[in-house]
Amino acid sequence: KRLREAEREVLQERRQLVNRWALARMQGDDEGRAAALAAIRVWNEKPYARGLRITQDTLGQSLATRNLNSRRRDDGVVIENKQLRRHLQGLMPERVYQ
């Protein structure tokens, strides 16, 4: 039980660092992005991060996924199943604002 909790904490710490970088990047905050990258470099040096390092590929993939989800998002919700999404959209009233 303690191992699972420790793993969850490590993954959460990693996720927070990636989120911090992505948010700074999307907002055009160069200072925030540089600070996040510095924190990522420190985290990557930790022994427990050895198999979970945050790489440029990791950051690029995170940004690509965020952009894809942003395009898929409808009224703040991402519905992966296309058929279900179309059905639910058909039940909604017509949009006034796009």
PDB file as gemmi writes it, atoms N, CA and C in Angstrom:
CRYST1    1.000    1.000    1.000  90.00  90.00  90.00 P 1                      
ATOM      1  N   LYS A   1       0.828  -1.193   0.000  1.00  0.00           N  
ATOM      2  CA  LYS A   1       0.000   0.000   0.000  1.00  0.00           C  
ATOM      3  C   LYS A   1       0.874   1.259   0.000  1.00  0.00           C  
ATOM      4  N   ARG A   2       1.920   1.244   0.829  1.00  0.00           N  
ATOM      5  CA  ARG A   2       2.813   2.406   0.879  1.00  0.00           C  
ATOM      6  C   ARG A   2       3.566   2.593  -0.434  1.00  0.00           C  
ATOM      7  N   LEU A   3       3.928   1.489  -1.085  1.00  0.00           N  
ATOM      8  CA  LEU A   3       4.618   1.587  -2.373  1.00  0.00           C  
ATOM      9  C   LEU A   3       3.731   2.228  -3.431  1.00  0.00           C  
ATOM     10  N   ARG A   4       2.482   1.814  -3.451  1.00  0.00           N  
ATOM     11  CA  ARG A   4       1.542   2.373  -4.429  1.00  0.00           C  
ATOM     12  C   ARG A   4       1.345   3.873  -4.185  1.00  0.00           C  
ATOM     13  N   GLU A   5       1.278   4.255  -2.931  1.00  0.00           N  
ATOM     14  CA  GLU A   5       1.123   5.665  -2.581  1.00  0.00           C  
ATOM     15  C   GLU A   5       2.365   6.462  -2.981  1.00  0.00           C  
ATOM     16  N   ALA A   6       3.538   5.886  -2.753  1.00  0.00           N  
ATOM     17  CA  ALA A   6       4.791   6.545  -3.136  1.00  0.00           C  
ATOM     18  C   ALA A   6       4.862   6.707  -4.657  1.00  0.00           C  
ATOM     19  N   GLU A   7       4.447   5.669  -5.376  1.00  0.00           N  
ATOM     20  CA  GLU A   7       4.435   5.739  -6.833  1.00  0.00           C  
ATOM     21  C   GLU A   7       3.489   6.843  -7.308  1.00  0.00           C  
ATOM     22  N   ARG A   8       2.330   6.911  -6.697  1.00  0.00           N  
ATOM     23  CA  ARG A   8       1.346   7.940  -7.059  1.00  0.00           C  
ATOM     24  C   ARG A   8       1.930   9.335  -6.843  1.00  0.00           C  
ATOM     25  N   GLU A   9       2.654   9.521  -5.744  1.00  0.00           N  
ATOM     26  CA  GLU A   9       3.249  10.823  -5.446  1.00  0.00           C  
ATOM     27  C   GLU A   9       4.327  11.197  -6.464  1.00  0.00           C  
ATOM     28  N   VAL A  10       5.140  10.224  -6.859  1.00  0.00           N  
ATOM     29  CA  VAL A  10       6.186  10.476  -7.857  1.00  0.00           C  
ATOM     30  C   VAL A  10       5.553  10.860  -9.190  1.00  0.00           C  
ATOM     31  N   LEU A  11       4.536  10.119  -9.607  1.00  0.00           N  
ATOM     32  CA  LEU A  11       3.863  10.410 -10.874  1.00  0.00           C  
ATOM     33  C   LEU A  11       3.144  11.752 -10.839  1.00  0.00           C  
ATOM     34  N   GLN A  12       2.598  12.092  -9.677  1.00  0.00           N  
ATOM     35  CA  GLN A  12       1.927  13.383  -9.537  1.00  0.00           C  
ATOM     36  C   GLN A  12       2.948  14.525  -9.638  1.00  0.00           C  
ATOM     37  N   GLU A  13       4.087  14.336  -9.004  1.00  0.00           N  
ATOM     38  CA  GLU A  13       5.156  15.350  -9.076  1.00  0.00           C  
ATOM     39  C   GLU A  13       5.603  15.540 -10.529  1.00  0.00           C  
ATOM     40  N   ARG A  14       5.756  14.441 -11.243  1.00  0.00           N  
ATOM     41  CA  ARG A  14       6.151  14.491 -12.650  1.00  0.00           C  
ATOM     42  C   ARG A  14       5.095  15.218 -13.485  1.00  0.00           C  
ATOM     43  N   ARG A  15       3.842  14.852 -13.250  1.00  0.00           N  
ATOM     44  CA  ARG A  15       2.726  15.466 -13.989  1.00  0.00           C  
ATOM     45  C   ARG A  15       2.668  16.976 -13.727  1.00  0.00           C  
ATOM     46  N   GLN A  16       2.894  17.380 -12.481  1.00  0.00           N  
ATOM     47  CA  GLN A  16       2.864  18.806 -12.147  1.00  0.00           C  
ATOM     48  C   GLN A  16       3.956  19.577 -12.876  1.00  0.00           C  
ATOM     49  N   LEU A  17       5.138  18.970 -12.998  1.00  0.00           N  
ATOM     50  CA  LEU A  17       6.229  19.628 -13.710  1.00  0.00           C  
ATOM     51  C   LEU A  17       5.907  19.784 -15.194  1.00  0.00           C  
ATOM     52  N   VAL A  18       5.365  18.732 -15.795  1.00  0.00           N  
ATOM     53  CA  VAL A  18       4.991  18.797 -17.209  1.00  0.00           C  
ATOM     54  C   VAL A  18       3.880  19.832 -17.399  1.00  0.00           C  
ATOM     55  N   ASN A  19       2.899  19.846 -16.512  1.00  0.00           N  
ATOM     56  CA  ASN A  19       1.808  20.821 -16.595  1.00  0.00           C  
ATOM     57  C   ASN A  19       2.319  22.254 -16.455  1.00  0.00           C  
ATOM     58  N   ARG A  20       3.245  22.431 -15.535  1.00  0.00           N  
ATOM     59  CA  ARG A  20       3.819  23.775 -15.301  1.00  0.00           C  
ATOM     60  C   ARG A  20       4.511  24.275 -16.568  1.00  0.00           C  
ATOM     61  N   TRP A  21       5.292  23.402 -17.210  1.00  0.00           N  
ATOM     62  CA  TRP A  21       5.973  23.782 -18.442  1.00  0.00           C  
ATOM     63  C   TRP A  21       4.965  24.070 -19.559  1.00  0.00           C  
ATOM     64  N   ALA A  22       3.991  23.180 -19.725  1.00  0.00           N  
ATOM     65  CA  ALA A  22       3.010  23.323 -20.805  1.00  0.00           C  
ATOM     66  C   ALA A  22       2.197  24.607 -20.649  1.00  0.00           C  
ATOM     67  N   LEU A  23       1.788  24.914 -19.437  1.00  0.00           N  
ATOM     68  CA  LEU A  23       1.017  26.130 -19.197  1.00  0.00           C  
ATOM     69  C   LEU A  23       1.836  27.362 -19.548  1.00  0.00           C  
ATOM     70  N   ALA A  24       3.095  27.383 -19.114  1.00  0.00           N  
ATOM     71  CA  ALA A  24       3.967  28.515 -19.424  1.00  0.00           C  
ATOM     72  C   ALA A  24       4.155  28.636 -20.936  1.00  0.00           C  
ATOM     73  N   ARG A  25       4.321  27.520 -21.603  1.00  0.00           N  
ATOM     74  CA  ARG A  25       4.516  27.527 -23.056  1.00  0.00           C  
ATOM     75  C   ARG A  25       3.272  28.043 -23.773  1.00  0.00           C  
ATOM     76  N   MET A  26       2.104  27.568 -23.367  1.00  0.00           N  
ATOM     77  CA  MET A  26       0.859  27.975 -24.025  1.00  0.00           C  
ATOM     78  C   MET A  26       0.544  29.444 -23.772  1.00  0.00           C  
ATOM     79  N   GLN A  27       1.008  29.975 -22.634  1.00  0.00           N  
ATOM     80  CA  GLN A  27       0.752  31.377 -22.309  1.00  0.00           C  
ATOM     81  C   GLN A  27       1.851  32.306 -22.811  1.00  0.00           C  
ATOM     82  N   GLY A  28       2.872  31.718 -23.427  1.00  0.00           N  
ATOM     83  CA  GLY A  28       3.972  32.531 -23.943  1.00  0.00           C  
ATOM     84  C   GLY A  28       4.840  33.119 -22.843  1.00  0.00           C  
ATOM     85  N   ASP A  29       4.874  32.481 -21.699  1.00  0.00           N  
ATOM     86  CA  ASP A  29       5.640  32.942 -20.538  1.00  0.00           C  
ATOM     87  C   ASP A  29       7.041  32.335 -20.585  1.00  0.00           C  
ATOM     88  N   ASP A  30       7.983  33.062 -21.205  1.00  0.00           N  
ATOM     89  CA  ASP A  30       9.340  32.544 -21.363  1.00  0.00           C  
ATOM     90  C   ASP A  30      10.037  32.331 -20.025  1.00  0.00           C  
ATOM     91  N   GLU A  31       9.812  33.233 -19.098  1.00  0.00           N  
ATOM     92  CA  GLU A  31      10.419  33.109 -17.769  1.00  0.00           C  
ATOM     93  C   GLU A  31       9.889  31.867 -17.044  1.00  0.00           C  
ATOM     94  N   GLY A  32       8.580  31.673 -17.096  1.00  0.00           N  
ATOM     95  CA  GLY A  32       7.953  30.516 -16.471  1.00  0.00           C  
ATOM     96  C   GLY A  32       8.403  29.217 -17.109  1.00  0.00           C  
ATOM     97  N   ARG A  33       8.559  29.245 -18.424  1.00  0.00           N  
ATOM     98  CA  ARG A  33       9.017  28.056 -19.147  1.00  0.00           C  
ATOM     99  C   ARG A  33      10.450  27.698 -18.754  1.00  0.00           C  
ATOM    100  N   ALA A  34      11.304  28.722 -18.658  1.00  0.00           N  
ATOM    101  CA  ALA A  34      12.699  28.485 -18.265  1.00  0.00           C  
ATOM    102  C   ALA A  34      12.771  27.938 -16.842  1.00  0.00           C  
ATOM    103  N   ALA A  35      11.947  28.479 -15.953  1.00  0.00           N  
ATOM    104  CA  ALA A  35      11.927  28.002 -14.562  1.00  0.00           C  
ATOM    105  C   ALA A  35      11.435  26.561 -14.499  1.00  0.00           C  
ATOM    106  N   ALA A  36      10.419  26.246 -15.293  1.00  0.00           N  
ATOM    107  CA  ALA A  36       9.892  24.876 -15.319  1.00  0.00           C  
ATOM    108  C   ALA A  36      10.944  23.911 -15.861  1.00  0.00           C  
ATOM    109  N   LEU A  37      11.668  24.322 -16.905  1.00  0.00           N  
ATOM    110  CA  LEU A  37      12.721  23.467 -17.460  1.00  0.00           C  
ATOM    111  C   LEU A  37      13.839  23.235 -16.441  1.00  0.00           C  
ATOM    112  N   ALA A  38      14.173  24.268 -15.674  1.00  0.00           N  
ATOM    113  CA  ALA A  38      15.197  24.115 -14.636  1.00  0.00           C  
ATOM    114  C   ALA A  38      14.728  23.119 -13.578  1.00  0.00           C  
ATOM    115  N   ALA A  39      13.473  23.216 -13.179  1.00  0.00           N  
ATOM    116  CA  ALA A  39      12.902  22.286 -12.194  1.00  0.00           C  
ATOM    117  C   ALA A  39      12.865  20.866 -12.764  1.00  0.00           C  
ATOM    118  N   ILE A  40      12.585  20.746 -14.045  1.00  0.00           N  
ATOM    119  CA  ILE A  40      12.555  19.434 -14.701  1.00  0.00           C  
ATOM    120  C   ILE A  40      13.953  18.824 -14.711  1.00  0.00           C  
ATOM    121  N   ARG A  41      14.972  19.641 -15.013  1.00  0.00           N  
ATOM    122  CA  ARG A  41      16.351  19.134 -15.002  1.00  0.00           C  
ATOM    123  C   ARG A  41      16.732  18.602 -13.626  1.00  0.00           C  
ATOM    124  N   VAL A  42      16.348  19.331 -12.582  1.00  0.00           N  
ATOM    125  CA  VAL A  42      16.634  18.890 -11.210  1.00  0.00           C  
ATOM    126  C   VAL A  42      15.907  17.580 -10.934  1.00  0.00           C  
ATOM    127  N   TRP A  43      14.644  17.502 -11.307  1.00  0.00           N  
ATOM    128  CA  TRP A  43      13.849  16.298 -11.060  1.00  0.00           C  
ATOM    129  C   TRP A  43      14.432  15.098 -11.808  1.00  0.00           C  
ATOM    130  N   ASN A  44      14.876  15.315 -13.046  1.00  0.00           N  
ATOM    131  CA  ASN A  44      15.443  14.224 -13.848  1.00  0.00           C  
ATOM    132  C   ASN A  44      16.693  13.624 -13.208  1.00  0.00           C  
ATOM    133  N   GLU A  45      17.376  14.386 -12.367  1.00  0.00           N  
ATOM    134  CA  GLU A  45      18.598  13.904 -11.712  1.00  0.00           C  
ATOM    135  C   GLU A  45      18.307  13.061 -10.472  1.00  0.00           C  
ATOM    136  N   LYS A  46      17.088  13.096  -9.988  1.00  0.00           N  
ATOM    137  CA  LYS A  46      16.740  12.328  -8.796  1.00  0.00           C  
ATOM    138  C   LYS A  46      16.773  10.840  -9.119  1.00  0.00           C  
ATOM    139  N   PRO A  47      17.248  10.024  -8.189  1.00  0.00           N  
ATOM    140  CA  PRO A  47      17.366   8.580  -8.454  1.00  0.00           C  
ATOM    141  C   PRO A  47      16.038   7.927  -8.844  1.00  0.00           C  
ATOM    142  N   TYR A  48      14.943   8.321  -8.213  1.00  0.00           N  
ATOM    143  CA  TYR A  48      13.661   7.680  -8.507  1.00  0.00           C  
ATOM    144  C   TYR A  48      13.076   8.110  -9.841  1.00  0.00           C  
ATOM    145  N   ALA A  49      13.656   9.123 -10.464  1.00  0.00           N  
ATOM    146  CA  ALA A  49      13.150   9.590 -11.757  1.00  0.00           C  
ATOM    147  C   ALA A  49      13.847   8.890 -12.915  1.00  0.00           C  
ATOM    148  N   ARG A  50      14.757   8.014 -12.606  1.00  0.00           N  
ATOM    149  CA  ARG A  50      15.596   7.380 -13.634  1.00  0.00           C  
ATOM    150  C   ARG A  50      14.776   6.792 -14.784  1.00  0.00           C  
ATOM    151  N   GLY A  51      13.761   6.057 -14.500  1.00  0.00           N  
ATOM    152  CA  GLY A  51      12.954   5.444 -15.560  1.00  0.00           C  
ATOM    153  C   GLY A  51      11.796   6.305 -16.031  1.00  0.00           C  
ATOM    154  N   LEU A  52      11.675   7.490 -15.452  1.00  0.00           N  
ATOM    155  CA  LEU A  52      10.527   8.363 -15.757  1.00  0.00           C  
ATOM    156  C   LEU A  52      10.970   9.749 -16.215  1.00  0.00           C  
ATOM    157  N   ARG A  53      12.186   9.853 -16.708  1.00  0.00           N  
ATOM    158  CA  ARG A  53      12.723  11.170 -17.061  1.00  0.00           C  
ATOM    159  C   ARG A  53      11.777  11.931 -17.982  1.00  0.00           C  
ATOM    160  N   ILE A  54      11.741  13.227 -17.801  1.00  0.00           N  
ATOM    161  CA  ILE A  54      10.951  14.111 -18.653  1.00  0.00           C  
ATOM    162  C   ILE A  54      11.888  14.608 -19.749  1.00  0.00           C  
ATOM    163  N   THR A  55      11.602  14.215 -20.980  1.00  0.00           N  
ATOM    164  CA  THR A  55      12.456  14.564 -22.124  1.00  0.00           C  
ATOM    165  C   THR A  55      11.753  15.594 -23.005  1.00  0.00           C  
ATOM    166  N   GLN A  56      12.476  16.075 -24.007  1.00  0.00           N  
ATOM    167  CA  GLN A  56      11.859  16.974 -24.985  1.00  0.00           C  
ATOM    168  C   GLN A  56      10.709  16.264 -25.693  1.00  0.00           C  
ATOM    169  N   ASP A  57      10.879  14.967 -25.947  1.00  0.00           N  
ATOM    170  CA  ASP A  57       9.800  14.180 -26.568  1.00  0.00           C  
ATOM    171  C   ASP A  57       8.574  14.147 -25.663  1.00  0.00           C  
ATOM    172  N   THR A  58       8.803  13.973 -24.359  1.00  0.00           N  
ATOM    173  CA  THR A  58       7.701  13.951 -23.386  1.00  0.00           C  
ATOM    174  C   THR A  58       6.932  15.263 -23.453  1.00  0.00           C  
ATOM    175  N   LEU A  59       7.669  16.371 -23.463  1.00  0.00           N  
ATOM    176  CA  LEU A  59       7.039  17.692 -23.469  1.00  0.00           C  
ATOM    177  C   LEU A  59       6.306  17.941 -24.782  1.00  0.00           C  
ATOM    178  N   GLY A  60       6.910  17.539 -25.890  1.00  0.00           N  
ATOM    179  CA  GLY A  60       6.258  17.705 -27.190  1.00  0.00           C  
ATOM    180  C   GLY A  60       4.988  16.883 -27.299  1.00  0.00           C  
ATOM    181  N   GLN A  61       5.055  15.658 -26.786  1.00  0.00           N  
ATOM    182  CA  GLN A  61       3.883  14.779 -26.810  1.00  0.00           C  
ATOM    183  C   GLN A  61       2.764  15.352 -25.937  1.00  0.00           C  
ATOM    184  N   SER A  62       3.137  15.913 -24.795  1.00  0.00           N  
ATOM    185  CA  SER A  62       2.154  16.510 -23.900  1.00  0.00           C  
ATOM    186  C   SER A  62       1.448  17.675 -24.598  1.00  0.00           C  
ATOM    187  N   LEU A  63       2.228  18.511 -25.259  1.00  0.00           N  
ATOM    188  CA  LEU A  63       1.649  19.663 -25.961  1.00  0.00           C  
ATOM    189  C   LEU A  63       0.731  19.205 -27.094  1.00  0.00           C  
ATOM    190  N   ALA A  64       1.154  18.190 -27.849  1.00  0.00           N  
ATOM    191  CA  ALA A  64       0.341  17.670 -28.952  1.00  0.00           C  
ATOM    192  C   ALA A  64      -0.980  17.115 -28.424  1.00  0.00           C  
ATOM    193  N   THR A  65      -0.933  16.387 -27.313  1.00  0.00           N  
ATOM    194  CA  THR A  65      -2.149  15.821 -26.722  1.00  0.00           C  
ATOM    195  C   THR A  65      -3.078  16.928 -26.231  1.00  0.00           C  
ATOM    196  N   ARG A  66      -2.502  17.948 -25.620  1.00  0.00           N  
ATOM    197  CA  ARG A  66      -3.317  19.081 -25.148  1.00  0.00           C  
ATOM    198  C   ARG A  66      -4.011  19.774 -26.313  1.00  0.00           C  
ATOM    199  N   ASN A  67      -3.279  19.971 -27.418  1.00  0.00           N  
ATOM    200  CA  ASN A  67      -3.863  20.615 -28.597  1.00  0.00           C  
ATOM    201  C   ASN A  67      -4.976  19.762 -29.202  1.00  0.00           C  
ATOM    202  N   LEU A  68      -4.744  18.456 -29.270  1.00  0.00           N  
ATOM    203  CA  LEU A  68      -5.760  17.545 -29.801  1.00  0.00           C  
ATOM    204  C   LEU A  68      -7.013  17.575 -28.925  1.00  0.00           C  
ATOM    205  N   ASN A  69      -6.836  17.491 -27.618  1.00  0.00           N  
ATOM    206  CA  ASN A  69      -7.981  17.532 -26.704  1.00  0.00           C  
ATOM    207  C   ASN A  69      -8.704  18.867 -26.776  1.00  0.00           C  
ATOM    208  N   SER A  70      -7.957  19.932 -26.985  1.00  0.00           N  
ATOM    209  CA  SER A  70      -8.581  21.248 -27.114  1.00  0.00           C  
ATOM    210  C   SER A  70      -9.496  21.288 -28.338  1.00  0.00           C  
ATOM    211  N   ARG A  71      -9.046  20.675 -29.429  1.00  0.00           N  
ATOM    212  CA  ARG A  71      -9.885  20.635 -30.641  1.00  0.00           C  
ATOM    213  C   ARG A  71     -11.092  19.726 -30.451  1.00  0.00           C  
ATOM    214  N   ARG A  72     -10.929  18.671 -29.648  1.00  0.00           N  
ATOM    215  CA  ARG A  72     -12.029  17.715 -29.416  1.00  0.00           C  
ATOM    216  C   ARG A  72     -13.018  18.204 -28.371  1.00  0.00           C  
ATOM    217  N   ARG A  73     -12.614  19.147 -27.586  1.00  0.00           N  
ATOM    218  CA  ARG A  73     -13.423  19.592 -26.451  1.00  0.00           C  
ATOM    219  C   ARG A  73     -14.665  20.325 -26.952  1.00  0.00           C  
ATOM    220  N   ASP A  74     -15.767  19.961 -26.372  1.00  0.00           N  
ATOM    221  CA  ASP A  74     -17.029  20.601 -26.718  1.00  0.00           C  
ATOM    222  C   ASP A  74     -17.693  21.004 -25.409  1.00  0.00           C  
ATOM    223  N   ASP A  75     -17.854  22.283 -25.176  1.00  0.00           N  
ATOM    224  CA  ASP A  75     -18.421  22.798 -23.927  1.00  0.00           C  
ATOM    225  C   ASP A  75     -17.633  22.303 -22.712  1.00  0.00           C  
ATOM    226  N   GLY A  76     -16.309  22.234 -22.863  1.00  0.00           N  
ATOM    227  CA  GLY A  76     -15.449  21.864 -21.743  1.00  0.00           C  
ATOM    228  C   GLY A  76     -15.334  20.381 -21.489  1.00  0.00           C  
ATOM    229  N   VAL A  77     -15.926  19.546 -22.346  1.00  0.00           N  
ATOM    230  CA  VAL A  77     -15.922  18.098 -22.129  1.00  0.00           C  
ATOM    231  C   VAL A  77     -15.347  17.403 -23.363  1.00  0.00           C  
ATOM    232  N   VAL A  78     -14.469  16.424 -23.138  1.00  0.00           N  
ATOM    233  CA  VAL A  78     -13.940  15.615 -24.232  1.00  0.00           C  
ATOM    234  C   VAL A  78     -14.673  14.274 -24.209  1.00  0.00           C  
ATOM    235  N   ILE A  79     -15.369  13.971 -25.297  1.00  0.00           N  
ATOM    236  CA  ILE A  79     -16.044  12.679 -25.426  1.00  0.00           C  
ATOM    237  C   ILE A  79     -15.337  11.938 -26.553  1.00  0.00           C  
ATOM    238  N   GLU A  80     -14.598  10.885 -26.202  1.00  0.00           N  
ATOM    239  CA  GLU A  80     -13.769  10.158 -27.157  1.00  0.00           C  
ATOM    240  C   GLU A  80     -14.598   9.421 -28.208  1.00  0.00           C  
ATOM    241  N   ASN A  81     -15.701   8.821 -27.808  1.00  0.00           N  
ATOM    242  CA  ASN A  81     -16.524   8.019 -28.706  1.00  0.00           C  
ATOM    243  C   ASN A  81     -17.266   8.949 -29.677  1.00  0.00           C  
ATOM    244  N   LYS A  82     -16.888   8.889 -30.960  1.00  0.00           N  
ATOM    245  CA  LYS A  82     -17.458   9.800 -31.958  1.00  0.00           C  
ATOM    246  C   LYS A  82     -18.973   9.647 -32.090  1.00  0.00           C  
ATOM    247  N   GLN A  83     -19.436   8.392 -32.101  1.00  0.00           N  
ATOM    248  CA  GLN A  83     -20.872   8.141 -32.244  1.00  0.00           C  
ATOM    249  C   GLN A  83     -21.643   8.726 -31.069  1.00  0.00           C  
ATOM    250  N   LEU A  84     -21.155   8.502 -29.870  1.00  0.00           N  
ATOM    251  CA  LEU A  84     -21.798   9.037 -28.673  1.00  0.00           C  
ATOM    252  C   LEU A  84     -21.767  10.564 -28.695  1.00  0.00           C  
ATOM    253  N   ARG A  85     -20.626  11.145 -29.102  1.00  0.00           N  
ATOM    254  CA  ARG A  85     -20.511  12.604 -29.154  1.00  0.00           C  
ATOM    255  C   ARG A  85     -21.549  13.193 -30.107  1.00  0.00           C  
ATOM    256  N   ARG A  86     -21.682  12.593 -31.303  1.00  0.00           N  
ATOM    257  CA  ARG A  86     -22.671  13.083 -32.270  1.00  0.00           C  
ATOM    258  C   ARG A  86     -24.093  12.965 -31.722  1.00  0.00           C  
ATOM    259  N   HIS A  87     -24.378  11.840 -31.066  1.00  0.00           N  
ATOM    260  CA  HIS A  87     -25.706  11.623 -30.491  1.00  0.00           C  
ATOM    261  C   HIS A  87     -26.011  12.683 -29.433  1.00  0.00           C  
ATOM    262  N   LEU A  88     -25.067  12.895 -28.535  1.00  0.00           N  
ATOM    263  CA  LEU A  88     -25.282  13.877 -27.468  1.00  0.00           C  
ATOM    264  C   LEU A  88     -25.387  15.295 -28.016  1.00  0.00           C  
ATOM    265  N   GLN A  89     -24.596  15.597 -29.031  1.00  0.00           N  
ATOM    266  CA  GLN A  89     -24.684  16.921 -29.647  1.00  0.00           C  
ATOM    267  C   GLN A  89     -26.051  17.130 -30.285  1.00  0.00           C  
ATOM    268  N   GLY A  90     -26.632  16.053 -30.834  1.00  0.00           N  
ATOM    269  CA  GLY A  90     -27.966  16.136 -31.427  1.00  0.00           C  
ATOM    270  C   GLY A  90     -29.045  16.428 -30.403  1.00  0.00           C  
ATOM    271  N   LEU A  91     -28.797  16.068 -29.149  1.00  0.00           N  
ATOM    272  CA  LEU A  91     -29.766  16.312 -28.084  1.00  0.00           C  
ATOM    273  C   LEU A  91     -29.678  17.727 -27.523  1.00  0.00           C  
ATOM    274  N   MET A  92     -28.563  18.413 -27.833  1.00  0.00           N  
ATOM    275  CA  MET A  92     -28.354  19.745 -27.277  1.00  0.00           C  
ATOM    276  C   MET A  92     -29.029  20.799 -28.143  1.00  0.00           C  
ATOM    277  N   PRO A  93     -29.461  21.904 -27.534  1.00  0.00           N  
ATOM    278  CA  PRO A  93     -30.028  22.990 -28.341  1.00  0.00           C  
ATOM    279  C   PRO A  93     -28.922  23.608 -29.205  1.00  0.00           C  
ATOM    280  N   GLU A  94     -29.345  24.288 -30.255  1.00  0.00           N  
ATOM    281  CA  GLU A  94     -28.371  24.908 -31.169  1.00  0.00           C  
ATOM    282  C   GLU A  94     -27.578  25.982 -30.414  1.00  0.00           C  
ATOM    283  N   ARG A  95     -26.298  26.069 -30.741  1.00  0.00           N  
ATOM    284  CA  ARG A  95     -25.441  27.056 -30.079  1.00  0.00           C  
ATOM    285  C   ARG A  95     -25.760  28.462 -30.525  1.00  0.00           C  
ATOM    286  N   VAL A  96     -25.718  29.368 -29.607  1.00  0.00           N  
ATOM    287  CA  VAL A  96     -25.923  30.779 -29.925  1.00  0.00           C  
ATOM    288  C   VAL A  96     -24.569  31.409 -30.227  1.00  0.00           C  
ATOM    289  N   TYR A  97     -23.560  31.046 -29.446  1.00  0.00           N  
ATOM    290  CA  TYR A  97     -22.199  31.580 -29.619  1.00  0.00           C  
ATOM    291  C   TYR A  97     -21.271  30.454 -30.014  1.00  0.00           C  
ATOM    292  N   GLN A  98     -20.375  30.719 -30.921  1.00  0.00           N  
ATOM    293  CA  GLN A  98     -19.383  29.714 -31.347  1.00  0.00           C  
ATOM    294  C   GLN A  98     -18.050  30.010 -30.795  1.00  0.00           C  
TER     295      GLN A  98                                                      
END                                                                             
